[in-house]
Each structure stands twice: as C-alpha cells, then as structure tokens.
Amino acid sequence: MTKLFSIIAVAIMATTVVSCGPSAEEKAKMEEQAKLTADSIAAALSASLEGAMTEATATDSTAAATTETAAPAAEAHTGH
C-alpha cells in the first residue's frame, strides 16, 4: 500500500512539473519571436502595398496618356 501511495505521489509531482508551462525566459523568447514575426509581416505587407500603389499609378498614367492621345485622333477621323 505504501508503494502505491509513493507511485501516485511521484506521478502527481511529475505531472505538476510538466504542466507548469514555459519559464519566464522561454516566454520572453516566444514574445520576442512573435514581435519579430509581426514586424516582418508588417514590412512585407507595406512593401507589397507600396508596389501595388506604384503599379496602379503607372497604369493610371498610361491609361490617361492613351486616352488623351486617342481623343484627338478619333475627332480627326469623324471630321468634327
């Protein structure tokens, strides 16, 4: 009976140690890694948005130039 209680006590102590979770040092490392990951994602998103805006501006400029060039040509063909 004493052996059974000893085994149960050891099992409870082992479970307690395992279930305590990460130490403060491990938590700090995880928070630092999460911050680095978030910063990396934010930088990539920002670069992507800037690229998209540059591309959209270039496309708008090209479309405006094409429209301005096409309008006088269309008027010349109609004779007005």
N, C-alpha and C positions, 0 to 999 in steps of 0.2 A: 504494500500500500504506500509506503514511504517512497519507493522508487517511482510509482505512478505520479505522486504529487511533485516529485523532483522533475520528472519529464515534462509535466504540464507547466511547471514554473519556468523551466528553460524555454519551452515553446512560446510562452507568453512574453518573456523577456526578448527573445529573438524577434518576434512579431512587432513588438514595440519599437525596437531599434530600427527595423526595416521600414516601418510605417511613419517614422518621424518626418521624412521628406528631406529635401535638399538643405544643406547648410547655408549659412549666410553668405559664405564665399561663393558657393555654387549659384545661389540666387543672384548675386551681383554679376557673375559671369553671364548668366542667362539674360538678365536685363540689358547688359552691355551688348550682347549679341543681337538681341531684339532691336535695340536702338540703331545699331549699325545696319541691320537689315532694312529697317524702316527708312533710314536715311538713304540707303542705296536705291530702294524702290522709288522714293520721292525724287531723287536725282534723275533716274531713268525716265520717270513719268514727265518730269519737267522738260528734259531734253526732247522727248517724243512730242510733247505739245508744241515746243518751240519749232521743231522741224515741220510739224503739220501746219503751223501758222505761216511759216516761211513759204512752204509749198502752196498753201492756199492763196497767199498774197501774190506769189509769182503767177499762179493760174489766173487770178483775177486781173492782173496787169496784162497778161497775154490776151485774155478774152476782151478786155476793154480796147486794146490796141487793134485787135482783129475787127471789132465792131466799128471802131472809128474809121478803119481803112475800107471796110465793106460798104458802109453807108454812102460815101460819095460815088463809089463805083456803081452801086445799084441805081442811084439817081441819074448817072450818065447813060445807063442802058435804057431807062424808061423815057428819057428825053425831057424830063421836067426840070 
